[in-house]
Amino acid sequence: MVLCPVCGTEYIDTFPEFCSVCSWDLTSDTTFFATAEIYQRKEEAKLNWARQMWQIVQDQKNQNSENNTISLPFGQVDEVNHNQNFNGDLKRQLDKLQAQLDRAAMERFQLHSQLEWVLYRLEQLNPEILTDTLYRIEENLNAMATPEAPMSEVGIDYNPLINLLAAGKWRKADELTWELLLEVTLREDEGWLQLIDIENFPCTDLLTIDWLWEYYSNGLFGLNVQQRIWESVSGEYGDFCDRVGWRNGESWKYYDELSFNLQALEGHLPVIIWRRRACYGVGKMIAPETFLAFISRLTICNSSR
């Protein structure tokens, strides 16, 4: 048997969603909040208020019924009863809306309770354990050895280049790379390379330069990266420049227009075949000829590892 907590109407076998007499929500489930004192107090206060309002309505209805029966003509009594029925329907609709609002409030309270539980569990975590775990992770990362780059065949010190690349100073690193190419081939005074210089470029040094650029850019830059792009466009220099960002449409870029950052296109750096503008070469060789010579030498060096 279910008893309406407001008007006391009894439901023995089945019961509706709302009380048929006072429209109170009979489906409210407070099991989840059985231990929540604040919610229980709110529920008790709401029930007490509902009981008081129900009693006031009943007293007023009884009083109006007695007054109407004694003093009003028959037609007016029917009109009053009609108005009372209308008001009763309106009240039931309002009560139904109120019940929906109550359910929404209950759901919010439930979510709040769950959030409080999660926060409580987080507070129970031992901060020392978390700190120790982070410390061990950092130790393991620091213990991971950085791969060593190949050595130089001609005594070149690549540490300055390593420092620039590690610091992300890509333009300075590119400028130093060009200087190192001249130093390796003993062409500092001339300031440009001959075909024979490229064809005899020390493999260890060429692979070192490529390795350093690829390693510190996470595979974005490097000579092998440029070689793959060159082969993908079948050796068409204009298409290659479009792919690596050295040309935009018909506009060949100047050196100052390049993107010296990790937002650049793949293969954008290093620049080893031109210095002033992408459509020009350096010295007596045009840019495509110089690049093809370097790619050929790189292929030989890779195969001889």
DAUR-V928918 format. One record per residue. N is the residue number from 1. PHI is phi in whole degrees, 0 to 359 (* if undefined). BURIAL is I if it has 24 or more other ideal C-beta (glycine too) atoms within 12 Angstrom, else O. D_LAST is the distance of its C-alpha to the last C-alpha in Angstrom with 2 decimals. Layout:
n	phi	burial	d_last
N	PHI	BURIAL	D_LAST
N	PHI	BURIAL	D_LAST
This chain:
n	phi	burial	d_last
1	*	O	89.29
2	246	O	87.75
3	246	O	89.86
4	298	I	89.21
5	288	I	88.79
6	259	I	90.61
7	260	I	93.63
8	83	O	93.83
9	296	O	93.70
10	262	O	92.98
11	233	O	90.54
12	268	O	90.99
13	273	O	88.89
14	233	O	86.50
15	219	O	86.04
16	282	O	84.82
17	292	O	82.01
18	237	I	84.62
19	300	I	88.11
20	287	O	90.62
21	260	I	93.15
22	248	I	91.34
23	69	I	87.89
24	288	I	86.01
25	290	I	82.45
26	266	I	82.81
27	258	O	79.12
28	299	I	77.87
29	250	O	75.66
30	252	O	75.54
31	299	O	73.97
32	298	O	70.68
33	255	O	72.60
34	298	O	74.96
35	256	O	73.89
36	269	O	73.65
37	296	O	76.85
38	298	O	76.39
39	293	I	76.14
40	298	O	79.16
41	296	O	81.23
42	296	O	80.30
43	296	I	81.22
44	296	O	84.54
45	296	O	85.42
46	292	I	84.58
47	294	I	86.73
48	298	O	89.60
49	296	O	89.46
50	297	I	89.38
51	296	O	92.35
52	296	O	94.33
53	296	O	93.63
54	296	I	94.57
55	294	O	97.81
56	298	O	98.65
57	297	I	98.07
58	295	O	100.23
59	297	O	103.00
60	293	O	102.96
61	297	O	102.99
62	296	O	105.96
63	293	O	107.79
64	296	O	107.19
65	295	O	108.29
66	295	O	111.54
67	295	O	112.24
68	292	O	111.56
69	292	O	113.68
70	276	O	116.64
71	249	O	116.83
72	260	O	114.99
73	296	O	116.40
74	302	O	114.84
75	296	O	112.84
76	290	O	111.41
77	299	O	110.48
78	298	O	108.43
79	294	O	106.70
80	295	O	105.89
81	298	O	104.54
82	297	O	102.37
83	296	O	100.98
84	295	O	100.37
85	297	O	98.49
86	298	O	96.38
87	296	O	95.67
88	296	O	94.78
89	298	O	92.22
90	297	O	90.78
91	295	I	90.56
92	296	O	88.75
93	294	O	86.17
94	295	O	85.72
95	295	I	85.43
96	295	O	82.81
97	298	O	80.76
98	297	O	81.25
99	297	I	80.02
100	295	O	76.83
101	296	O	76.32
102	296	I	76.91
103	296	O	74.24
104	297	O	71.75
105	296	O	72.63
106	295	I	72.13
107	296	O	68.64
108	298	O	67.74
109	297	O	69.12
110	296	O	67.04
111	298	O	63.80
112	297	O	64.74
113	296	O	65.36
114	296	O	61.99
115	297	O	60.29
116	299	O	62.25
117	294	O	61.03
118	298	O	57.36
119	298	O	57.84
120	297	O	59.62
121	295	O	56.76
122	296	O	54.27
123	292	O	56.54
124	281	O	56.44
125	294	O	52.70
126	283	O	52.11
127	297	O	50.57
128	294	O	49.39
129	295	O	47.31
130	298	O	45.76
131	297	O	45.03
132	296	O	43.51
133	297	O	41.27
134	296	O	40.01
135	295	O	39.46
136	294	O	37.38
137	298	O	35.24
138	296	O	34.66
139	299	O	33.83
140	296	O	31.22
141	295	O	29.61
142	292	O	29.65
143	282	O	28.21
144	291	O	25.06
145	288	O	22.39
146	284	O	20.61
147	304	O	16.83
148	270	O	15.63
149	284	I	13.71
150	300	O	11.09
151	276	O	13.20
152	258	I	14.34
153	280	O	14.06
154	239	O	17.65
155	77	O	19.42
156	280	I	19.69
157	268	O	21.28
158	266	I	19.97
159	299	O	22.65
160	301	O	25.13
161	293	I	22.81
162	301	I	22.08
163	297	O	25.86
164	293	I	26.71
165	294	I	24.31
166	296	O	25.50
167	275	O	29.05
168	74	O	28.60
169	270	O	29.63
170	292	I	27.66
171	292	I	29.54
172	299	O	29.28
173	294	I	25.55
174	291	I	25.19
175	296	I	27.43
176	292	I	25.50
177	301	I	22.17
178	297	I	23.92
179	296	I	25.22
180	293	I	21.84
181	300	I	20.57
182	291	I	23.64
183	294	I	23.27
184	299	I	19.75
185	265	I	21.13
186	59	O	24.53
187	242	O	26.32
188	298	O	28.31
189	293	O	31.60
190	287	O	31.01
191	81	O	29.64
192	204	I	27.58
193	252	I	24.59
194	267	O	24.90
195	300	O	22.84
196	294	O	21.67
197	295	I	20.52
198	289	I	18.23
199	295	O	16.96
200	248	O	16.06
201	297	I	14.97
202	303	I	12.57
203	300	I	9.07
204	302	O	9.18
205	289	I	12.59
206	295	I	12.06
207	290	I	9.61
208	297	I	12.20
209	300	I	15.01
210	298	I	13.80
211	299	I	13.14
212	297	I	16.57
213	296	I	18.43
214	291	I	17.29
215	295	I	17.89
216	280	I	21.30
217	257	I	22.52
218	56	O	21.74
219	86	O	19.72
220	280	I	22.41
221	246	I	20.83
222	132	I	17.55
223	287	I	15.87
224	295	I	14.18
225	297	I	17.69
226	296	I	19.29
227	297	I	17.17
228	298	O	18.38
229	292	I	21.89
230	302	I	21.76
231	291	O	20.97
232	290	O	23.68
233	254	O	26.27
234	59	O	25.32
235	74	O	24.58
236	278	O	28.09
237	297	I	27.94
238	297	O	31.19
239	295	O	30.23
240	299	I	26.91
241	296	I	28.94
242	296	I	31.31
243	291	I	28.63
244	265	I	27.10
245	87	I	30.57
246	266	I	30.68
247	216	I	33.66
248	234	O	36.65
249	69	O	38.51
250	259	O	39.35
251	262	O	38.96
252	281	O	35.87
253	278	I	35.19
254	276	O	35.50
255	300	I	33.14
256	293	O	35.86
257	269	O	36.11
258	288	I	32.62
259	257	I	32.26
260	266	I	30.64
261	201	O	30.63
262	279	O	29.11
263	269	O	31.70
264	290	I	29.95
265	289	I	28.46
266	300	I	24.88
267	80	I	22.65
268	297	I	25.58
269	228	I	23.60
270	276	I	22.19
271	261	I	24.18
272	240	I	22.32
273	238	I	24.24
274	206	I	27.85
275	232	I	29.98
276	268	O	33.60
277	213	O	33.70
278	296	I	31.26
279	272	O	32.99
280	255	I	32.64
281	264	I	29.83
282	231	I	29.47
283	78	I	30.73
284	267	O	31.08
285	250	I	28.49
286	280	O	29.39
287	302	I	27.31
288	300	I	26.07
289	294	I	25.06
290	296	I	23.11
291	294	I	21.36
292	298	I	20.46
293	294	I	19.00
294	294	I	16.78
295	295	I	15.71
296	296	I	14.94
297	293	I	12.84
298	297	I	10.97
299	297	O	10.43
300	296	O	9.08
301	294	I	6.66
302	294	O	5.60
303	286	O	5.65
304	263	O	3.80
305	295	O	0.00
